[in-house]
Amino acid sequence: MKYKSLPLFLSFITVATYAQVPEDALKYSWSTPFGTARNQAIGGAAGSLGGDISSLFINPAGLGFYKTAELVVSPGLSMLSNNSNFRGTGTSASKSAFNLGASGFVLGGMQGQGSSSSAFAIGITRTANFNSTISYKGQNNFSSYGEQFAAEIANSGLSISDVLNSSSVSLQSRMALYTYLVDTASIPGHTGQDVISMAMWNSLKNGAPFNLLQENHVQTSGGISELGFGYAINTNDKFYIGGSIGLSFLNYQKQSTFTESDATGNNNNNFSYSELTETITTKGLGFNAKFGAIYNAADNLRLGLAFYTPTIYAGMTDTYEGSMTTNTQNYPPSPGVVTVNTSTFTGSSAPTPYNYTLSTPWRAMLSGSYVIGQVSDVSKQKGFITADIEYINYKSNKYGNVSDDADITTNDPSYYDAVNKAIKDYYKGAFNFRVGGELKFTTLMARMGFAYYGDPYKDSELNAHKMFASAGLGYRDKGIFIDLAYVLGLNKDVNFPYRLPDKANTFATVNGTGGNIVLTLGTKF
């Protein structure tokens, strides 16, 4: 049995669409290795290497190693399978999609003053991949998803007749009330009427057995693509310093269906099933900056340092569509099966946009590389070993209000304060570790790498992490290069089907296994 009490009072803090929850911020910042096939084959550990267009997105100082111009393209294919366990029942689901590794153009070797030189690069890469499917089901004799809606309505301070027309109550709760998933009812031991989930009411009223079969199917797609512009200076092949500006294009789609049905076998207890189907789309444009330096501390030793500013999404736009069907059997006020969708409350068949801002966490990285062979002559280098240590402060994710969004300002000015407090209570800073190496055999290269992305959750019971093992081959001759990499990902995370403010929350553990194939084609001129 998986339960957890969490500081997620967000169940009460809702707007005309739906409330942001901590996972909404995490999915935009808990990234994975990306870049060219060469970079991914060595575990993404490129903070002190340079000479690869991936430096534009990892440590822009590495662009200073370029002595020539280079054109690169990196298509890829990702495949992910998730095995979920929810209350003792295991389920699996899989999905695949094409993506784009680091691609672009570098103009290197531009002569500076004295013995210095510089380089400029423009490129694009996929920094986050949202293509995934999660599916799980199990029996629950502890809670109902209808309780979250009952709690919101009860704490809204509104009469039942006013809830359906109030934009201060979430669309999900209004659909729950409309379909009689929740209603006012007398509870034994209480005076008057309480708002309660019908799935719970019969059990409390008659002492009848309570058992639900709950199923959740979530399919997500999209990603974050970053367009980068970088510049670096090389001084005496000893010290390299660089910076870049990134434009992040965020595109996220989520389609989910949650079903809760009576598992007691009783056909006369005022609840048969309820199903909530939701479609959420998020689009955003953000910007960030990266700064870095690489120092040749000795003939074969390089040290790197990089810092990333938060990505500021000044214009995030969500749209939400949902529908709910509930069968309350012979419950007197209800005709049995009732279906409603969000257009009933918004007055439009088109989803209503909802605008806000988001700031992702800052990052800092230390790197080191040992080059095997003669450093000054690239043709005589035999390979390298490299490693990165990165710190990311996940609890610094921060939502904000768009100044002209009257819906939030009017209804609940403290909304984002509560969301951001929940994020601080929920997450922590974590370290990521990456290590990799390459052996060079004249025109052929063999590579291997490993990466570990630490647990972003404060609560040790959630215990999430990501691990990646990678390998690849490379070919370089006469200004042409071809690299191929395969990355195997092993991810552990959690998924909450719903959250309740007054009791422990049940969740599914999700173990993902993914493969990513990347091919990089490039030419120097």
PyMOL commands that set and color helices and strands:
alter all, ss='L'
color gray80, all
select helices_A, chain A and resi 9-12+22-26+37-41+55-58+60-65+146-155+160-163+171-178+198-206+343-346+378-380+394-396+406-411+415-426
alter helices_A, ss='H'
color red, helices_A
select strands_A, chain A and resi 3-4+69-73+75-86+89-100+103-111+116-129+132-140+182-185+194-197+212-235+239-262+273-298+301-308+312-327+337-341+353-359+363-373+381-393+398-401+429-441+444-453+465-477+480-495+505-506+508-524
alter strands_A, ss='S'
color yellow, strands_A
deselect
rebuild
show_as cartoon
